[in-house]
Structures are given as structure tokens and as C-alpha cells.
Amino acid sequence: MTEMKLQAPYLRGKQAAAYLGLGLSTFYRRIQEGVIPAGIKQTRKCVVWRRVDLDVYVERCASGGAA
């Protein structure tokens, strides 16, 4: 995955999981648990996550919050 794609303001599921260093199933499980915010549904089959929201999750984990 290129560095430019990771800097996009919106990421698809695979990109978001890679950005966080998680496997795809772990990423979706943490969404189900409410640890990672749910994505934004753009179309019937397209869900994206704001990189800013993912950065908040990373900051929370770095400060000792829920991982």
C-alpha cells in the first residue's frame, strides 16, 4: 500500500485496518465491541473511516486507554 493512500482523509476497511496495524477481522471485531468508531456508509456497499477518527483511537491507546 502506498504512503499516499494512507494519507487520504477517508480509508476503506482494509486500509483502515492496515493503518492501525490490525488484521481485518480484529478491526471489525473492535468496531462491534465499540472500541473503534463505526464507519461512514457512503453507498450500500461502501463504508469508509475518517483518518482523524482512527488517529483519536491510536492516541487513546497510546495514553493507556482501551485498546
C-alpha positions in Angstrom: 0.0 0.0 0.0 1.4 3.4 -0.9 2.1 6.1 1.6 -0.2 8.5 -0.3 -3.2 6.2 0.1 -2.6 6.1 3.9 -2.7 9.9 4.0 -6.1 10.0 2.4 -8.7 11.6 4.7 -11.0 8.6 4.3 -10.0 4.9 4.4 -11.8 1.7 3.4 -11.8 -1.3 5.7 -8.6 -2.9 4.6 -6.8 0.4 4.5 -8.1 1.4 8.0 -7.0 -2.0 9.4 -3.6 -1.6 7.9 -3.3 2.0 9.1 -4.0 0.7 12.7 -1.7 -2.3 12.3 -4.6 -4.7 12.9 -5.9 -7.7 11.0 -9.2 -7.1 9.2 -11.2 -9.5 11.4 -9.7 -7.8 14.6 -10.6 -4.4 13.2 -14.2 -5.4 12.6 -14.4 -7.1 16.0 -13.2 -4.0 17.7 -15.9 -2.0 15.9 -18.5 -4.5 17.1 -17.2 -4.0 20.7 -17.5 -0.3 20.3 -13.8 0.3 20.8 -13.2 1.7 17.2 -15.9 4.1 15.9 -18.2 2.8 13.2 -17.5 3.9 9.7 -19.5 6.2 7.4 -21.7 4.5 4.9 -21.2 6.2 1.6 -23.2 3.7 -0.6 -24.9 0.4 0.0 -21.6 -1.4 -0.3 -19.0 1.3 0.6 -18.1 2.2 4.2 -15.2 4.5 5.0 -13.5 5.6 8.2 -12.2 9.1 8.8 -8.4 9.0 9.4 -8.9 11.6 12.1 -11.2 9.3 14.0 -8.7 6.5 13.7 -6.0 8.8 15.0 -8.1 9.5 18.1 -8.3 5.8 18.7 -4.5 5.5 18.3 -4.0 8.4 20.8 -6.3 6.8 23.3 -4.4 3.5 23.1 -1.1 5.3 23.4 -2.3 7.1 26.6 -3.3 3.8 28.2 -6.9 3.8 27.2 -8.9 0.8 25.9 -7.1 -1.0 23.1 
